[in-house]
Amino acid sequence: PESLEDEDENEPVPASLLSDPGRSVCIVTTAALPWRTGTAVNPLLRALYLVRFQKELQSTQSTGRTGSVTLVIPWLESAEEREKLYGFNNRFADGEEGMKEQEEWVRNYSKERCGMSDESEKLKILFYPAFYLSSFGSIFPKVDLCNFIPPELVDVAILEEPEHLNWFRTPSTVSKSDSEMGDSNHESENKSIGPNVEVVVSKSEGKNESGTNPESTKSVDVVANDHTAETKDKRHNLDKSKLGWTHRFRFVVGIVHTNYEEYARQYGIGASLIAAPAIGAVSALTIRAHCHKVIKLSDTLPSFAPGKECTCNVHGVRREFLAEGTVDFKKIVAKGGS
């Protein structure tokens, strides 16, 4: 990622600029419709409006690159949990079929309730395996979300409730192919770069008195050196990805929705007198570690990352809410109210 320390504090960090229509933005959240909770509805609206924003930018800028917006949402693997949160009529089938059904539900909601049909079609939706923890009243990922997102989508990440997403972060696991790559590379390095390289080649293509073929030996050395560099690069990227969001993504924004410390006090999560301060401390550490910029929705939320946080109602206000307010005001006026 680009260095964020060397920039003039009065100038925006280049990696943070979303005015480039070629940016890839992932909005990662902790809930999904049909569960009508804030972290399901508001991230969806944010994603739809970012799709519209990119479309508007593309109409005025010709960069030759096409960006994308991906909504990353949980897939509850338990049918019982889906029924509990989504209702009997929205249980959805298991597996891929169920994901398609839920995706269709979300897209229909976007078209019918949000009036954003075109944006709904262009929005990408990515499910991650998750579970519902009733004691917290929340959904948590079953995978390391940071590394679950495919490389082609890695650029900008907007983490809805970054503390929540990373409390129980599952450690990265090396896939079988990565593991095999590492083992085979160690073996191939010993064979092709070690002192016996000429002997290995002579067994297959011995041509001269010493039992070696200089041209073959040279070609093997070149391939081995290239392969070693590629291996080191892959290992470097793997190690970097284990460090978290700010090391894998160019820019990470965390949007803080909930005061979980107060939540723990009010609803008695665990031994609340002990749990509440601990949750507050862990939340602050997690947010600082995984975000370049932090946005609090309200100053009723505590300070988590002084120096890189601000307060802004990035949710906005829906037209329906304003329309209802206008109707009520007209009724009051009609009745002679002031």
GIKAJO-V424537 format. One record per backbone hydrogen bond with DSSP energy under -1.0 kcal/mol. NH is the residue of the N-H (numbers start at 1). CO is the residue of the C=O. E is the energy in kcal/mol with one decimal. If there is no record, write none. Layout:
nh=NH co=CO e=E
nh=NH co=CO e=E
This chain:
nh=11 co=8 e=-1.9
nh=16 co=13 e=-2.3
nh=17 co=14 e=-1.3
nh=23 co=20 e=-1.8
nh=25 co=68 e=-2.8
nh=26 co=156 e=-2.8
nh=27 co=70 e=-3.2
nh=28 co=158 e=-2.6
nh=29 co=72 e=-2.4
nh=35 co=32 e=-1.7
nh=37 co=35 e=-2.1
nh=40 co=37 e=-2.0
nh=41 co=37 e=-2.3
nh=42 co=38 e=-1.9
nh=45 co=41 e=-2.2
nh=46 co=42 e=-2.5
nh=47 co=43 e=-2.5
nh=48 co=44 e=-2.5
nh=49 co=45 e=-2.4
nh=50 co=46 e=-1.9
nh=51 co=47 e=-2.0
nh=52 co=48 e=-2.0
nh=53 co=49 e=-2.4
nh=54 co=50 e=-2.6
nh=55 co=51 e=-2.1
nh=56 co=52 e=-2.3
nh=57 co=53 e=-2.3
nh=58 co=54 e=-2.5
nh=59 co=55 e=-1.3
nh=60 co=57 e=-1.1
nh=61 co=57 e=-2.0
nh=67 co=21 e=-1.5
nh=68 co=23 e=-1.7
nh=70 co=25 e=-2.9
nh=71 co=124 e=-3.1
nh=72 co=27 e=-3.2
nh=73 co=126 e=-2.3
nh=75 co=128 e=-3.2
nh=77 co=130 e=-1.5
nh=82 co=78 e=-2.1
nh=83 co=79 e=-2.2
nh=84 co=80 e=-1.9
nh=85 co=81 e=-2.0
nh=86 co=82 e=-3.1
nh=87 co=83 e=-1.5
nh=90 co=87 e=-1.3
nh=99 co=95 e=-1.9
nh=100 co=96 e=-2.2
nh=101 co=97 e=-1.9
nh=102 co=98 e=-2.6
nh=103 co=99 e=-2.7
nh=104 co=100 e=-2.3
nh=105 co=101 e=-2.0
nh=106 co=102 e=-2.4
nh=107 co=103 e=-2.4
nh=108 co=104 e=-2.5
nh=109 co=105 e=-2.2
nh=110 co=106 e=-2.1
nh=111 co=107 e=-1.9
nh=112 co=108 e=-3.1
nh=113 co=109 e=-2.1
nh=114 co=109 e=-1.3
nh=116 co=110 e=-2.3
nh=120 co=116 e=-1.9
nh=121 co=117 e=-1.6
nh=122 co=118 e=-1.4
nh=123 co=119 e=-1.7
nh=124 co=69 e=-2.4
nh=126 co=71 e=-2.6
nh=128 co=73 e=-2.0
nh=130 co=75 e=-2.2
nh=131 co=140 e=-2.4
nh=133 co=138 e=-3.1
nh=136 co=133 e=-1.1
nh=137 co=133 e=-1.5
nh=138 co=133 e=-1.5
nh=140 co=131 e=-2.9
nh=142 co=129 e=-2.9
nh=145 co=143 e=-1.3
nh=148 co=144 e=-1.1
nh=149 co=145 e=-1.3
nh=153 co=150 e=-2.0
nh=154 co=151 e=-1.5
nh=156 co=24 e=-2.5
nh=157 co=251 e=-2.5
nh=158 co=26 e=-3.1
nh=159 co=253 e=-3.3
nh=160 co=28 e=-3.0
nh=161 co=255 e=-3.1
nh=165 co=161 e=-2.2
nh=166 co=162 e=-1.1
nh=167 co=163 e=-1.1
nh=169 co=166 e=-1.2
nh=179 co=175 e=-2.7
nh=180 co=176 e=-2.8
nh=181 co=177 e=-2.1
nh=182 co=178 e=-2.4
nh=183 co=179 e=-2.3
nh=184 co=180 e=-2.8
nh=185 co=181 e=-2.1
nh=186 co=182 e=-1.8
nh=187 co=183 e=-1.8
nh=188 co=184 e=-2.8
nh=189 co=185 e=-2.6
nh=190 co=186 e=-1.7
nh=191 co=187 e=-1.8
nh=192 co=188 e=-2.8
nh=193 co=189 e=-2.5
nh=197 co=194 e=-1.5
nh=200 co=196 e=-2.2
nh=201 co=197 e=-2.0
nh=202 co=198 e=-2.5
nh=203 co=199 e=-1.5
nh=205 co=201 e=-2.9
nh=206 co=202 e=-1.8
nh=208 co=212 e=-1.1
nh=211 co=208 e=-1.5
nh=217 co=213 e=-2.9
nh=218 co=214 e=-2.5
nh=219 co=215 e=-2.2
nh=220 co=216 e=-2.3
nh=221 co=217 e=-2.2
nh=222 co=218 e=-2.1
nh=223 co=219 e=-2.3
nh=224 co=220 e=-2.7
nh=225 co=221 e=-2.5
nh=226 co=222 e=-2.4
nh=227 co=223 e=-2.6
nh=228 co=224 e=-2.5
nh=229 co=225 e=-2.1
nh=230 co=226 e=-2.2
nh=231 co=227 e=-2.3
nh=232 co=228 e=-2.5
nh=233 co=229 e=-2.2
nh=234 co=230 e=-2.4
nh=235 co=231 e=-2.6
nh=236 co=232 e=-2.5
nh=237 co=233 e=-2.4
nh=238 co=234 e=-2.3
nh=239 co=235 e=-2.7
nh=240 co=236 e=-2.5
nh=241 co=237 e=-2.3
nh=242 co=238 e=-1.2
nh=243 co=240 e=-1.2
nh=244 co=241 e=-1.0
nh=247 co=244 e=-1.1
nh=248 co=244 e=-1.3
nh=249 co=245 e=-3.0
nh=250 co=155 e=-1.4
nh=251 co=155 e=-1.6
nh=253 co=157 e=-2.8
nh=254 co=293 e=-2.9
nh=255 co=159 e=-2.9
nh=256 co=295 e=-2.7
nh=260 co=258 e=-1.3
nh=263 co=259 e=-2.2
nh=264 co=260 e=-2.3
nh=265 co=261 e=-1.5
nh=266 co=262 e=-2.7
nh=267 co=263 e=-2.4
nh=269 co=264 e=-1.2
nh=272 co=270 e=-1.4
nh=274 co=271 e=-1.8
nh=275 co=271 e=-3.4
nh=276 co=272 e=-2.5
nh=278 co=274 e=-1.4
nh=279 co=275 e=-3.0
nh=280 co=276 e=-2.3
nh=281 co=277 e=-2.4
nh=282 co=278 e=-2.7
nh=283 co=279 e=-2.5
nh=284 co=280 e=-2.1
nh=285 co=281 e=-2.2
nh=286 co=282 e=-2.6
nh=287 co=283 e=-2.6
nh=288 co=284 e=-2.3
nh=289 co=285 e=-2.1
nh=290 co=286 e=-1.7
nh=292 co=252 e=-2.2
nh=293 co=252 e=-1.8
nh=294 co=308 e=-2.8
nh=295 co=254 e=-3.2
nh=296 co=310 e=-3.2
nh=297 co=256 e=-1.5
nh=301 co=298 e=-1.3
nh=308 co=305 e=-2.2
nh=310 co=294 e=-2.0
nh=312 co=296 e=-2.6
nh=314 co=312 e=-2.0
nh=316 co=313 e=-1.1
nh=322 co=318 e=-1.6
nh=323 co=319 e=-3.1
nh=324 co=320 e=-2.3
nh=325 co=321 e=-1.9
nh=326 co=322 e=-2.1
nh=327 co=323 e=-2.2
nh=328 co=324 e=-2.4
nh=329 co=325 e=-2.1
nh=330 co=326 e=-2.2
nh=331 co=327 e=-1.9
nh=332 co=328 e=-2.1
nh=333 co=329 e=-2.5
nh=334 co=330 e=-2.5
nh=335 co=331 e=-1.5
nh=336 co=333 e=-1.7
nh=337 co=332 e=-2.9
